[in-house]
């Protein structure tokens, strides 16, 4: 089942995760957000009593029924789920909070198809790229924070108009 263009829902069998009482409480609390990303699961029957648990020493088995597959990678691991739960707890469970493992995957893939220094571009390609960059929130850096533009000319070294004979 396709959740979006790049997120596919994968049904699982015999997949369990060992979670602490606190993590089970968070899974119960943020169930809607987790399900919107493609995770479905069955919590232990007494999950409401886990809300006050403070220890992470105790472990409980959670049956995982489905998980998201993003760009071919299946996210059915315990570590990724725990990391997302911790992130959800920090951001208060807002829908703007993305699973960190999925976010890292998207970041790593974002630059693979990018125009690289030295690539030949037509005038049409350049106009299209500049047009698209104007729509970005951060047009001067990639998803990793690296610069996406590089100065080729020091503008302070270009003489004012009409002064080229001194240059």
C-alpha positions in Angstrom: 0.0 0.0 0.0 1.4 3.4 -0.9 1.1 6.2 1.7 2.7 8.8 -0.5 4.9 9.0 -3.5 8.0 7.7 -1.7 6.4 6.0 1.4 5.0 2.5 1.1 3.2 0.5 3.8 4.7 -3.0 4.4 2.7 -5.6 6.3 4.9 -7.7 8.6 4.5 -11.1 10.3 6.3 -12.3 13.4 7.9 -8.9 14.1 8.3 -7.9 17.8 10.1 -5.1 19.5 11.2 -5.0 23.2 10.1 -1.7 24.6 10.2 -0.1 28.0 7.1 1.0 29.9 7.9 4.6 29.1 8.2 3.8 25.4 5.0 1.9 25.4 3.3 4.9 27.0 4.7 7.1 24.2 3.5 4.6 21.5 0.0 4.8 23.0 0.1 8.6 23.3 1.4 9.2 19.7 -0.3 6.3 18.0 -2.0 8.5 15.4 1.3 10.1 14.3 3.1 6.8 14.2 0.3 5.3 12.1 0.3 8.2 9.7 3.9 7.2 8.9 2.9 3.5 8.4 3.6 1.8 11.8 0.8 -0.3 13.2 1.2 -2.4 16.3 -0.4 -4.1 19.3 0.6 -2.9 22.7 0.6 -5.1 25.8 -2.9 -5.2 27.3 -2.1 -3.1 30.4 -0.5 -0.2 28.4 -2.5 2.4 30.4 -0.6 1.5 33.5 2.7 2.3 31.8 2.0 6.1 31.8 3.6 6.6 35.2 6.6 4.3 34.7 9.9 6.1 34.9 12.3 3.2 34.5 13.6 1.9 31.2 14.9 -1.3 32.8 11.6 -3.2 32.2 10.9 -4.6 28.8 7.6 -5.5 27.1 7.0 -7.1 23.8 5.2 -5.0 21.2 3.9 -6.8 18.0 4.6 -4.7 14.9 2.1 -5.3 12.1 3.3 -2.8 9.5 6.1 -0.4 9.0 7.0 2.2 6.4 9.3 1.5 3.5 10.9 4.7 2.2 12.9 4.7 -1.1 13.3 1.0 -0.8 14.4 0.9 2.9 12.2 -0.8 5.5 11.9 0.9 8.8 11.0 -2.0 11.1 13.8 -1.7 13.6 13.5 -1.1 17.3 16.3 1.5 17.4 14.6 3.7 14.8 11.2 3.5 16.6 12.8 4.4 19.9 14.6 7.3 18.4 11.4 8.6 16.8 9.5 8.2 20.2 12.2 10.3 21.9 12.0 12.9 19.2 8.1 13.0 19.5 8.4 13.5 23.2 10.8 16.4 22.7 8.6 18.2 20.1 5.3 17.4 21.8 4.0 15.0 19.1 3.4 17.6 16.5 3.0 16.5 12.9 6.1 18.5 11.9 8.2 16.0 13.8 9.7 13.5 11.3 11.2 10.1 12.1 14.9 10.9 12.4 16.0 7.7 10.5 13.7 8.6 7.6 14.9 12.2 7.7 18.5 11.0 7.5 17.7 8.8 4.5 16.0 11.6 2.7 18.9 13.9 3.4 21.4 11.4 2.1 19.5 10.9 -1.1 18.7 14.5 -1.7 22.1 15.4 -3.1 22.6 12.4 -5.2 20.7 13.7 -8.2 21.9 17.3 -7.7 23.8 19.4 -10.3 27.5 19.1 -9.4 30.3 21.6 -9.9 31.5 21.3 -13.5 28.2 19.8 -14.9 27.3 21.3 -18.3 24.0 23.2 -18.2 22.0 24.9 -21.0 20.6 28.4 -20.5 17.2 26.8 -20.1 18.4 24.5 -17.4 20.0 27.4 -15.6 16.7 29.4 -15.8 14.8 26.5 -14.5 17.1 25.9 -11.6 17.1 29.6 -10.5 13.3 29.6 -10.7 13.1 26.5 -8.5 15.7 27.8 -6.1 13.5 31.0 -5.6 10.8 28.7 -4.2 13.1 27.1 -1.5 13.2 28.1 2.1 17.0 27.7 2.1 18.2 28.1 -1.5 21.9 28.5 -0.7 22.4 25.1 1.1 21.6 21.5 0.5 19.6 19.3 2.9 22.9 18.6 4.8 23.7 22.3 5.2 26.4 22.3 2.6 26.5 25.4 0.3 24.7 24.9 -3.0 26.3 27.9 -4.7 29.9 28.8 -4.9 31.3 32.3 -5.8 33.3 32.1 -9.0 34.1 35.8 -9.2 35.1 38.3 -6.4 32.7 41.1 -7.3 34.9 43.6 -5.4 37.6 43.0 -8.0 35.4 43.9 -11.0 35.9 47.5 -12.0 33.0 49.9 -12.2 31.2 50.3 -15.5 33.4 52.2 -18.1 36.7 51.5 -16.2 37.8 48.3 -18.0 40.9 49.8 -19.4 42.5 49.9 -15.9 41.5 46.2 -15.3 
